[in-house]
């Protein structure tokens, strides 16, 4: 987080600044924190349910996407800090290992990058995270199932509906995949959930029974 050497991975000072979403009121579907404990779902998930529901069954994240977390995720993703994946995966395993077992996950699948973006970046941060988590949880990680078949515009400047439209037809599933029961999708950040939603949709269309997700960070709830 701050760049100082720490045997704990995250130093005590930075740990105090992190806003965890493993406790308190959170959306029962996406895990986004809620200010009103009387609510069960965040506004985004309520709208989605009213509009026909989600292909994602449930998901959680570790922390709110704000400093020092946002800076650490940025360096992991864009500054070649691949070793951060070990620390993030351990945090996910410590916080959600029990939940992964209750979800009865059969396979872990990282959200893929388009080949052109993968060549430019040199690695897929979601794949690093997935492999590290799979090792800790004793679960197979499949990188030969879900593919980006269309290059999309950057999502960060788009609203939820624009993101969904931008990702239409972006993912494909290998015809050689024998669908398992329950899939765990891994990505770095959950903002509106559009990327994970599109990925879950094609996996279910291909035969997956349930699709869950875990991410490092998540946008602020209401």
HELIX and SHEET records of a PDB file:
HELIX    1   1 UNK A   12  UNK A   17  1                                   6    
HELIX    2   2 UNK A   43  UNK A   50  1                                   8    
HELIX    3   3 UNK A   69  UNK A   78  1                                  10    
HELIX    4   4 UNK A   84  UNK A  102  1                                  19    
HELIX    5   5 UNK A  115  UNK A  121  1                                   7    
HELIX    6   6 UNK A  125  UNK A  137  1                                  13    
HELIX    7   7 UNK A  155  UNK A  157  5                                   3    
HELIX    8   8 UNK A  160  UNK A  166  1                                   7    
HELIX    9   9 UNK A  194  UNK A  205  1                                  12    
SHEET    1   A 5 UNK A  58  UNK A  64  0                                        
SHEET    2   A 5 UNK A 210  UNK A 218  1                                        
SHEET    3   A 5 UNK A 182  UNK A 190  1                                        
SHEET    4   A 5 UNK A 107  UNK A 110  1                                        
SHEET    5   A 5 UNK A 140  UNK A 141  1                                        
SHEET    1   B 2 UNK A 146  UNK A 148  0                                        
SHEET    2   B 2 UNK A 171  UNK A 173 -1                                        
END                                                                             
